[in-house]
Amino acid sequence: MKLLLDTHILLWSLLEPEKLGKDTAEILENSDNELWLSPISLWEIIILAEKGRIELNKEPGKWLKTVLNQLPFREAPLNFHVAIESRYINVFHQDPADRFLAATAKIYNLILVTADQNLLGCPDIQSIGNI
């Protein structure tokens, strides 16, 4: 499976793995699955760290570069198609990061792994909840 990780799923997997459901943890650890990230998630992580909502063991940019160098994530680039789709995708709120993630999943035909009920309810994408 090609899995796009929502920002909180990425953070939980790295910082608080006990928050991941058993099935979710197994899916993420399965080497047959491709793990994808959106640049939007990296942007969100930096903002969360700047606001003190998460604590990292080094400066956020350096921490992210270390993570990206050590783990086999694929990049789902933010492009014109994702930007346009982010305004048309059927997400039930206006959070820009969530809209970009949902649009990314749709454009790249990825399965979004999330615990966000607003994204799990999006009829335009495939998703897996944190179970």
Backbone as CSV, one residue per row, in Angstrom:
resi,resn,N_x,N_y,N_z,CA_x,CA_y,CA_z,C_x,C_y,C_z
1,MET,0.831,-1.173,0.000,0.000,0.000,0.000,0.882,1.245,0.000
2,LYS,0.367,2.298,-0.594,1.036,3.592,-0.592,0.312,4.469,0.415
3,LEU,0.998,4.795,1.509,0.379,5.459,2.652,0.919,6.868,2.843
4,LEU,0.022,7.825,2.898,0.384,9.199,3.223,0.100,9.396,4.706
5,LEU,1.133,9.756,5.470,0.966,9.928,6.903,0.495,11.338,7.230
6,ASP,-0.589,11.408,7.998,-1.010,12.696,8.535,0.063,13.136,9.527
7,THR,0.158,14.412,9.767,1.228,14.963,10.615,1.258,14.315,11.986
8,HIS,0.097,14.169,12.618,0.091,13.599,13.972,0.484,12.124,13.968
9,ILE,0.174,11.401,12.921,0.584,9.993,12.832,2.107,9.917,12.731
10,LEU,2.701,10.784,11.936,4.162,10.840,11.848,4.770,11.144,13.214
11,LEU,4.255,12.178,13.876,4.787,12.552,15.185,4.610,11.438,16.205
12,TRP,3.443,10.831,16.250,3.215,9.729,17.198,4.173,8.584,16.928
13,SER,4.375,8.257,15.651,5.250,7.118,15.329,6.677,7.373,15.791
14,LEU,7.095,8.640,15.794,8.468,8.982,16.170,8.634,9.342,17.643
15,LEU,7.638,10.009,18.219,7.779,10.549,19.575,6.921,9.854,20.628
16,GLU,5.761,9.347,20.231,4.825,8.738,21.173,4.170,7.501,20.550
17,PRO,4.964,6.476,20.236,4.418,5.313,19.522,3.273,4.624,20.255
18,GLU,3.167,4.819,21.573,2.074,4.209,22.329,0.718,4.787,21.925
19,LYS,0.696,5.921,21.254,-0.565,6.513,20.790,-1.073,5.858,19.506
20,LEU,-0.214,5.115,18.830,-0.637,4.431,17.608,-1.435,3.189,17.961
21,GLY,-2.505,2.971,17.218,-3.238,1.729,17.373,-2.364,0.567,16.919
22,LYS,-2.670,-0.614,17.413,-1.878,-1.815,17.074,-1.834,-2.036,15.566
23,ASP,-2.987,-1.969,14.912,-3.036,-2.189,13.467,-2.263,-1.108,12.713
24,THR,-2.389,0.120,13.179,-1.669,1.223,12.531,-0.166,1.018,12.640
25,ALA,0.305,0.669,13.826,1.740,0.423,14.021,2.226,-0.690,13.097
26,GLU,1.459,-1.748,12.969,1.852,-2.862,12.091,1.888,-2.430,10.628
27,ILE,0.928,-1.627,10.217,0.899,-1.147,8.838,2.131,-0.290,8.546
28,LEU,2.480,0.573,9.493,3.638,1.455,9.297,4.950,0.684,9.295
29,GLU,5.020,-0.399,10.049,6.245,-1.196,10.133,6.400,-2.193,8.993
30,ASN,5.341,-2.442,8.254,5.371,-3.409,7.166,6.196,-2.846,6.006
31,SER,7.314,-3.465,5.714,8.221,-2.956,4.680,7.642,-3.069,3.268
32,ASP,6.538,-3.786,3.109,5.874,-3.853,1.806,5.117,-2.565,1.486
33,ASN,4.838,-1.762,2.517,4.107,-0.517,2.330,5.072,0.632,2.083
34,GLU,4.667,1.554,1.225,5.434,2.777,0.980,4.889,3.861,1.897
35,LEU,5.766,4.543,2.612,5.370,5.625,3.496,5.684,6.959,2.825
36,TRP,4.655,7.772,2.667,4.779,9.050,1.983,4.523,10.184,2.959
37,LEU,5.192,11.321,2.716,4.983,12.536,3.497,4.741,13.698,2.554
38,SER,3.917,14.614,3.025,3.727,15.876,2.328,4.629,16.924,2.965
39,PRO,5.172,17.844,2.176,5.918,18.956,2.759,5.076,19.749,3.764
40,ILE,3.769,19.706,3.614,2.868,20.395,4.542,3.053,19.853,5.958
41,SER,3.272,18.556,6.103,3.479,17.980,7.434,4.759,18.509,8.073
42,LEU,5.801,18.684,7.274,7.046,19.230,7.810,6.832,20.672,8.263
43,TRP,6.118,21.428,7.480,5.766,22.803,7.825,4.970,22.835,9.130
44,GLU,3.994,21.938,9.252,3.189,21.881,10.486,4.046,21.541,11.704
45,ILE,4.979,20.619,11.549,5.846,20.221,12.668,6.688,21.400,13.140
46,ILE,7.230,22.160,12.210,8.021,23.328,12.595,7.155,24.327,13.358
47,ILE,5.950,24.560,12.885,5.038,25.487,13.575,4.700,24.971,14.966
48,LEU,4.393,23.687,15.091,4.083,23.114,16.407,5.249,23.279,17.374
49,ALA,6.460,23.071,16.883,7.638,23.225,17.730,7.834,24.696,18.119
50,GLU,7.652,25.602,17.169,7.804,27.031,17.462,6.802,27.497,18.507
51,LYS,5.602,26.941,18.484,4.554,27.322,19.443,4.680,26.572,20.770
52,GLY,5.650,25.655,20.856,5.846,24.896,22.087,4.835,23.778,22.289
53,ARG,4.128,23.391,21.251,3.126,22.321,21.369,3.744,20.930,21.264
54,ILE,4.953,20.861,20.704,5.731,19.622,20.719,7.158,19.986,21.112
55,GLU,7.842,19.016,21.686,9.226,19.230,22.086,10.111,18.247,21.337
56,LEU,11.085,18.786,20.636,12.037,17.971,19.881,13.398,18.090,20.553
57,ASN,14.258,17.122,20.301,15.560,17.130,20.973,16.599,18.024,20.288
58,LYS,16.207,18.706,19.220,17.084,19.683,18.560,16.221,20.637,17.757
59,GLU,16.845,21.612,17.140,16.134,22.604,16.333,15.261,21.868,15.309
60,PRO,13.997,22.319,15.100,13.048,21.574,14.260,13.548,21.231,12.854
61,GLY,14.194,22.178,12.193,14.702,21.893,10.846,15.756,20.809,10.842
62,LYS,16.657,20.858,11.795,17.691,19.821,11.907,17.072,18.484,12.282
63,TRP,16.103,18.509,13.194,15.423,17.274,13.602,14.748,16.620,12.403
64,LEU,14.057,17.423,11.602,13.371,16.884,10.419,14.359,16.332,9.398
65,LYS,15.468,17.017,9.181,16.472,16.516,8.233,17.028,15.175,8.700
66,THR,17.232,15.035,10.005,17.704,13.756,10.546,16.675,12.662,10.296
67,VAL,15.421,12.953,10.584,14.343,11.976,10.374,14.289,11.566,8.909
68,LEU,14.316,12.536,8.016,14.208,12.239,6.582,15.405,11.444,6.070
69,ASN,16.573,11.660,6.652,17.763,10.908,6.243,17.769,9.486,6.782
70,GLN,17.106,9.258,7.911,17.154,7.944,8.556,16.002,7.019,8.182
71,LEU,14.891,7.582,7.761,13.700,6.758,7.516,13.307,6.794,6.051
72,PRO,12.688,5.725,5.569,12.414,5.581,4.133,11.125,6.270,3.666
73,PHE,11.005,7.566,3.914,9.814,8.276,3.462,9.991,8.731,2.024
74,ARG,8.862,8.704,1.302,8.841,9.270,-0.038,8.140,10.612,0.032
75,GLU,8.547,11.534,-0.801,7.943,12.860,-0.802,6.791,12.928,-1.794
76,ALA,5.663,13.458,-1.330,4.522,13.745,-2.193,4.536,15.259,-2.422
77,PRO,5.188,15.706,-3.474,5.401,17.139,-3.659,4.105,17.949,-3.751
78,LEU,4.192,19.133,-3.209,3.115,20.102,-3.348,3.273,20.703,-4.736
79,ASN,2.261,20.548,-5.575,2.363,21.051,-6.942,1.076,21.781,-7.325
80,PHE,0.989,22.221,-8.562,-0.184,22.965,-9.020,-1.467,22.164,-8.843
81,HIS,-1.414,20.865,-9.173,-2.618,20.032,-9.100,-3.103,19.886,-7.659
82,VAL,-2.183,19.696,-6.738,-2.545,19.586,-5.316,-3.133,20.909,-4.837
83,ALA,-2.506,22.019,-5.213,-2.995,23.331,-4.781,-4.422,23.578,-5.271
84,ILE,-4.676,23.275,-6.516,-6.031,23.476,-7.059,-7.020,22.545,-6.369
85,GLU,-6.664,21.272,-6.255,-7.572,20.292,-5.645,-7.872,20.625,-4.188
86,SER,-6.931,21.264,-3.498,-7.138,21.596,-2.084,-8.344,22.496,-1.872
87,ARG,-8.721,23.237,-2.886,-9.891,24.115,-2.763,-11.184,23.428,-3.181
88,TYR,-11.103,22.301,-3.849,-12.302,21.626,-4.345,-12.616,20.319,-3.630
89,ILE,-11.651,19.763,-2.931,-11.848,18.475,-2.271,-12.905,18.605,-1.180
90,ASN,-13.651,17.546,-0.981,-14.799,17.542,-0.078,-14.363,17.242,1.360
91,VAL,-13.690,18.217,1.985,-13.290,18.130,3.391,-14.245,19.019,4.167
92,PHE,-14.644,18.577,5.353,-15.722,19.227,6.076,-15.301,20.431,6.914
93,HIS,-14.117,20.951,6.706,-13.689,22.174,7.385,-12.668,22.873,6.506
94,GLN,-12.211,24.015,6.933,-11.331,24.830,6.089,-9.864,24.827,6.510
95,ASP,-9.464,23.928,7.419,-8.057,23.886,7.836,-7.181,23.669,6.603
96,PRO,-6.323,24.639,6.278,-5.544,24.521,5.042,-4.629,23.302,5.006
97,ALA,-3.992,22.971,6.117,-3.088,21.817,6.122,-3.857,20.537,5.832
98,ASP,-5.020,20.363,6.459,-5.831,19.167,6.204,-6.303,19.122,4.758
99,ARG,-6.670,20.259,4.220,-7.120,20.295,2.822,-5.971,19.907,1.879
100,PHE,-4.758,20.402,2.173,-3.605,20.032,1.349,-3.293,18.541,1.474
101,LEU,-3.383,17.992,2.682,-3.108,16.561,2.854,-4.129,15.713,2.107
102,ALA,-5.400,16.063,2.224,-6.438,15.311,1.517,-6.249,15.420,-0.002
103,ALA,-5.955,16.613,-0.475,-5.722,16.804,-1.907,-4.510,16.013,-2.383
104,THR,-3.480,15.975,-1.566,-2.278,15.202,-1.896,-2.619,13.727,-2.022
105,ALA,-3.392,13.206,-1.065,-3.796,11.797,-1.124,-4.564,11.517,-2.416
106,LYS,-5.449,12.425,-2.775,-6.249,12.223,-3.991,-5.391,12.287,-5.255
107,ILE,-4.578,13.321,-5.371,-3.782,13.516,-6.591,-2.781,12.374,-6.797
108,TYR,-2.155,11.911,-5.724,-1.131,10.865,-5.839,-1.685,9.455,-5.613
109,ASN,-3.007,9.363,-5.428,-3.660,8.068,-5.200,-3.025,7.325,-4.022
110,LEU,-2.939,8.040,-2.894,-2.370,7.493,-1.669,-3.472,7.276,-0.645
111,ILE,-3.243,6.381,0.281,-4.181,6.138,1.377,-3.715,6.975,2.567
112,LEU,-4.574,7.869,3.039,-4.213,8.745,4.144,-4.382,8.007,5.472
113,VAL,-3.327,7.977,6.278,-3.372,7.379,7.611,-3.555,8.530,8.595
114,THR,-4.684,8.531,9.306,-5.024,9.654,10.163,-5.941,9.225,11.296
115,ALA,-5.989,10.038,12.342,-6.966,9.853,13.411,-8.001,10.977,13.371
116,ASP,-7.878,11.867,12.398,-8.753,13.027,12.270,-10.080,12.605,11.632
117,GLN,-11.151,12.702,12.406,-12.466,12.283,11.917,-12.913,13.089,10.703
118,ASN,-12.522,14.349,10.613,-12.881,15.154,9.444,-12.246,14.603,8.177
119,LEU,-11.036,14.090,8.286,-10.377,13.518,7.116,-10.845,12.098,6.849
120,LEU,-11.122,11.345,7.913,-11.636,9.980,7.723,-12.990,10.002,7.024
121,GLY,-13.728,11.081,7.199,-15.045,11.193,6.580,-15.035,11.775,5.189
122,CYS,-13.864,12.107,4.667,-13.768,12.708,3.339,-14.065,11.659,2.270
123,PRO,-15.138,11.850,1.499,-15.518,10.834,0.505,-14.615,10.787,-0.724
124,ASP,-13.749,11.768,-0.893,-12.922,11.859,-2.094,-11.619,11.090,-2.007
125,ILE,-11.305,10.526,-0.824,-10.021,9.845,-0.655,-10.208,8.531,0.093
126,GLN,-9.189,7.679,-0.011,-9.133,6.478,0.812,-8.367,6.836,2.074
127,SER,-8.821,6.303,3.197,-8.124,6.585,4.456,-8.169,5.373,5.373
128,ILE,-7.245,5.376,6.310,-7.172,4.360,7.345,-7.121,5.095,8.673
129,GLY,-7.991,4.720,9.599,-7.997,5.335,10.918,-6.937,4.731,11.811
130,ASN,-6.682,5.383,12.909,-5.683,4.926,13.883,-6.322,3.846,14.753
131,ILE,-6.217,2.596,14.285,-6.828,1.479,15.022,-5.770,0.474,15.453
